[in-house]
């Protein structure tokens, strides 16, 4: 543990907010924790719950990049929180290393599929590569097993997918070709080459006074692939097209229990109870769920002790209506939000039809969901109070077709979907 609270490193152009550089919000600082390889031991999970209660608002958020955020941290508590995170192995040495670990791995990896080993090798290579300075702030990888389509919704500059018994396929979203590597070492070399290309272009754009963008956008704007200096042993192949749909809550054969949290929010008390119950560890997922490792349906005593049957805190039923809604923090937790969102989304959830999705956003940024929803409600300024604009089959930034007050939405929730 640090003898004194560590001072965050100087602001580095391009680094995105995290534990070192928290984001200011309406209820205090939001501190993002990126657990190594998306996994928390029971002791780490318990300590995070304690820290959320001690230094924050007693609330943790599961994110779409398999991270976990502490909300409501007072600025004068940030240094002490960094101390505690470092003591648990949950703090990178600096902001650069934190950004370069931006890798979302398939949380349903199996012991023999090579996903975890490749992730470890790639993360080590990324941190050691000095040619990657200047990468765009949110540059990242996704690493999928190919057994399900749950990582298709993860925003990634480079997608890596298991391809056959030994090979891996690398692709940049939106490009007509992908590259196949026959072994993990070649896969890491190819991934580094793509990242170096993006870093070089980002540095050149900044020097020209332009926004660096992301790798998919860079390649779409140029219209042709720039020289990538890819390893010679790669083969060009068609892109991998995953099946739609993310895994549902429930038992995962040989792995444990996948549980969701309503709107991705977990109270410190609920997480602490889960961590104290005798579980082994937790895997974070990009679906705002947790995989409780090692549990089996016969472990009824542990399930009870963990509080996993408490429906206010956890969702185990794949038909739970709350899985059909998403919402950002809303007002007053977010400074940019024009209205509260969370309670409205939960109130409307029972009225969302099977197969549909409702997204309630406090502003047009739509931070809580990056995909179009069946219905999206976006808070907008009204004459006397905020209202919600409605867009169908669209993102939060889309043009809305009607404006409704929160009161009218609660009184007549069926109107949202009756025309669809």
PyMOL commands that set and color helices and strands:
alter all, ss='L'
color gray80, all
select helices_A, chain A and resi 36-38+42-55+75-87+95-100+115-128+130-132+184-207+215-222+262-264+268-276+300-306+321-324+342-349+406-411+413-416
alter helices_A, ss='H'
color red, helices_A
select strands_A, chain A and resi 23-25+28-33+39-41+59-62+68-73+103-105+141-144+158-163+167-171+178-181+235-237+250-252+256-260+265-267+281-284+289-293+325-327+358-361+373-380+387-394+402-404
alter strands_A, ss='S'
color yellow, strands_A
deselect
rebuild
show_as cartoon
